[in-house]
């Protein structure tokens, strides 16, 4: 779907309009000691009021009948560390310089689009080794450090990746290596569907006990899937907002989930999306009509979706058809995610909320604190 078609009311908007000052020490480098011990900034869109709280009190701000929709994608260890292989004088294979390959998108079995470093040292034909049971060859060189790589696995590919791969932490987490807890903590407690290279971070704050309390309050919990891709890290490099394009991501909404969401919409109950990825999936599905055609629709109907792709870019001027509340983390300045949040709550209110969070030293980004926007 074209972002221009969805946001046709907006003629000109600058990415610089969505900047804010963030001291580096507020960028969370480690998860909170307990998932639901994170702070929670509650933003009331109607009144413009801001309320400081903690995430374990989330049920206090929800009401009986609300539907809380969560993204159950599961992060897999997409960072591979290996060596380039060259032929020696006698034709033997010699392991050379260290290389890092980030699995971005599977094209076909054993063939992946990747980000490779150092890119200049990996032309087409370059051979790589990651472990005794995993070797690879670069088969195509793309722009911006991307490579198409064919893997040769001596066993089940996913099992090998789980064994030797590393957690794909965002670049603003400045550590030499992943910490022992990252595999557990950079994963939601409701992660079930393997396929994401980044966590749906708004969901990281939930615990099984907190979800039980939410359900006991009469709040319905619903799971959908959007496999978070590299686009979540992708900076906005254009000046005009409407010139940006979001990389497509795969999403699925099973029939049971669609039926529950539609019942809530029909009964005029609130749909609270946990995260920007959930929001994009819900709003994309709502614009699905028939076949492969998507367009905006005023009807509040959400069809089941089986493994479709969305490149929906949500920014101010967007008309939300499904989501009426949003749980989200604090996002990077000038990012597509802060634009989505501004579309939902209004630019001025969101920037004021971000200034408030900075002044009170909330923790930012993936391992940081959360917002609830109602």
N, C-alpha and C positions, 0 to 999 in steps of 0.2 A: 504494500500500500504506500502511496506517495505521501510523504510528510507534508508536502505543499497542499495536497487535497484535504487533509485533515485539519490543517491550520491555516486555511485560506484567508481568515480574518486578519492575520498579521502580515503587514507589508514589509516591515523592517525592524529587526531586533538584533542588537549586538551581543556577542558572547561576553564581552567585557561588562555588560550590565549585570552579570551574574557572578561577579567576583566578590571576594571578601577576604579580610586579613585573618590568617591563622598562624599563631606562633607554632614553631616546629615541635615544641615540647608537648603540645596537646594531641599530636598524632600518636594514637595508641600502638605500642610495639608488642604488647602482650595482651592476652585476654584477661578479663576480670577474674578474680579468684573463684567466684561462683557466677554461673551464667546469668542468673536473674538478679545479681547484685549490681548490675549496671544502672546508671542513672537514666531517668526518663523525663524528657521535656514534653509536656502536654500542650498542644497548640489548638486553641479554639478558633476556627475560621470565622465563625459568626461574630464573636465579640472581640477577637484579636488578642485575647488574654493568653498569657504564658504561665504555666504552673510547673514548678520543679518537683519531681517525685523520683521514685525508683521503680525498676522494671517489675519487681515482684508485686507491685501494687496495680499492675495493668488491669486485672479484673475489676477493680474499683471504678474504672473509667468506661467500662463496657456495660451494656444493658442486656437484660433477658431478651433473647430473640436475635441478637446480633449473630452474624455468620463470619467467622474468622477463617480466611482462606490463606493457606500456607503452600509454599513451594517445596515439594519433597525431593528435589533433585539431590543427587549424591555426588560429591566431589571425588574425583579419582586422582592419584598422584601423577600429574601430567608433566612434571619436570624430570628430564633424564640427563644424567651426567655421564659422558663417555669420552672416548678418544678417537681422533682421526687415525685411520690405518693407511700406511703407505708401504710400497714394495721396497725391500732392501736390495742390495747389490746382487744377491743370489736369488732374488725373486721371492724371498721370505716376507711375511707380513710383519711390519714393525709398528707398534703403537706410538703415535706422536702426540700432538698438542691436545689439551683438554678442550672439549666442546660441550655446550649445553643446548639441549633441544627441548622445546616446549610444545607439547601436542595441542594443536588448536582445533582441528576439525578432521574427522575421518572421512575420507573420500570413497574408499572401498576397503575390503578386508586387507589389512597390513599396509595400506597406503594412507598417509596422513599429510595434511597441510600443517606446517610447523613454523615456529619462530626459532631461528638458530643463531647461536653466538659462538665464536666470532663469525659473522655472516660472510665476510670477505674471504675467509679461508675454506669455505665450503661450496665450491662450484658443482655443477652437475657432474656426476660420476664419482664424487668423493665417497669413500667408504668409511663407515663408522662402526665402533664396537662399544657396547654398553655393559655387557656381561657375557659370560660364556654362552648363555642361551639367547642372547639378543644382539643381532648385528643389523646394519642398515646401509642403504645407499641413497645418496641424493639424486633424484631423477629429474628435477626441474628447479631452476632458480627463479624466484619471484622478487618483487620489489620489497623494500623496507625490511630486509632480513628474513623474509619468508622463504621456505623451501618445501618442495614436495618430496617426501622421503618414503621409500619402500622398506619395510622391516622384514627381517628373516628371523622368525622366532622358533626356538627349539622346544616348543611346548605351547600351552594355552597363553595367548598374548596378554589377556587381561590379568591372569595370575602372575605373569612375569612383571608386568607394569606395577602391580600392587607390591611386588617383592622389592623391586629396585628403584621405583619412581619416588619422587619427593613431592611434598605438598606444594602446590602452586601459589605461594603467598604473593600478595600484591607488591609492586615495586617500592611503595612507600614504607613498607616494613623493612627496616634496615638491619638485617642480621646476616651473618655469613652463611649460616645453615639453619634449617628448620629446627625448632625446639622439639623436645620429646613429646610435648602435649599437642602440637599442631595437628597431627592426624586426627585427634579426637576433637579438639576445640574448634578447628576450622571446618566443622561439619555440624549440621543441625541434628537434634535428637530425633527428628522425624525424617531424616534422609533415607530414601529407599530406592530411588531410580538412578542408577549409575549414568553419568554422562556430563557432569559439569566440570569446568576447569577453574571455576571460582565459586565460592560459597554465596548463597543468598543471605547476606550477612544480617539482615533484620531478624532472621530466624534463629541466629546464634544465641539469643538471650533466653530462649524458652528452655524449661526443664520439664521432665515428665510430671513432676508434682504440680508445677504451675499450670500445665495443660489440664490436669485433673481438676484443679480449682476453677479454671475457666469453664469447663464443661458442667461442673456442679452449679455454676451460676446461671445455667440455662443458655449458655452461648454455644452455638454449633461450631465445630471445627471441620474444615473441608480441605482436602489435599488436591493440588494440581501439580503439574510438572512443567518447568521451563529449564532447559539445560543452559546454564549461564556460560557464555562464551567469552572470547578475548575482547569483545566489544565493551565489556564492563571495565576494562583497563584503558580502553582506547581514548586518548585525549581528543578534545575538539580543537582542530587546527584551523578552522575558518573564522572569519570575522563576523559574518552574518549567520545568525542562528539557523535560519532556514536552509542554508547551504550545507549543513552537516548531514551525514548519512550514518545510520546505525547498522552495524553488521547484524545479519540475520541470526536468529537463535531458534532452536526447535522446542516446541511445546506440545503438551498433551493435556486434555481435560476429559477424563473418562465420563461415561454416561451417568454414573451415579453422582459424581461431583456436579455435573451440569444440571441434573435434576434438582439437587439441593440448592444450588445457587439460584436457579430460576424460581423455585418456591419462595425463597427469601425475597427476591425482587418483586414477585407477584404480591406478596404480603406486605410490601413496603418496609421490610426489615433492612437494617444496615449491613452492607458488605464491607468488612474491614480487611483490606489486603495487607498481608505481612510481606512488605518489601516491594521495591520497584519492579522486580522481575515478575512477581505475581500480578502486579498492576498491568504490566505490558501484556501478559498472557490473557488476562480477563478482558481488557479493552480490545485486544486484537480479535479474540473469539467473538466478541459482541458485534464486530464489524464483518464477520464472515456471513455471507448470504448463501450462495450455492456454488458448487464446483470449486474452482480455483480463484474465484473472483471475491474480492473483499471491498467493502465500502462502508461509509458511515451509515448508521441507521438509528432512528429514534426509538425503535422497538427494544424493550428490555428483554431480549431473548438471548440466551447463551447456548449455542449448540454444542454437543460433544465434539471434541477435536482429537483426531488421531495423528500425531506426529506431523504437524504442520510447521512451517517456518514463519517467523515474523521479523520484519525490520522496522516495525512501527516506532517512530520517533515522536515522543510526547514532549511538547514545550508549550509555554503560555499561549493561550488561544484555543487549546485543545478542549473538546467537549467530552467529559467523562459520562459514560452511559451505565457503568456497572459499579464502580468503586465509590463508596461514600465515607470511608475512613482509611487511614494509612499508618501502618507501623513501619518506620524506616530509620536507618542510621544517618549520621551526618556525612555528607558527600563532598568530594573535591570541588574547589572553586572552578567555575567555567566548564563543568562536566555535564554530560547529557543527563546524569542522574539528578543533579541539583536543578536542572531545567525541568525535569519531570515533576519534582516536588513543588517547584514554583508554579507550574501549571495547575497543580492541585490546590494549593493554598494561597497563591498570589505572590508575586515577586517581593513586594514590600514587606509583607508579613514574614515570609521565609527569611529574608535577609535580616530582619529585626530579630527573629528567633535565633539565627546563627550568631549574631552579635551578642545576644544574651548568653548563649552557650559558651562563647569564647570568654566573656567577662567572668563567668562562673566556673570556668575551667572544666567544662565537660571534655570527655575523651572522644576523639574524632576517628572516622573511617571504619575499616572492617572490624577491628577488635574494640571499637569505641562504644560510646553510649547510644541511646536511641531516642527517637521522637515518636509521639503519637499525635496524629493530626486528625481532628474530628470536625 
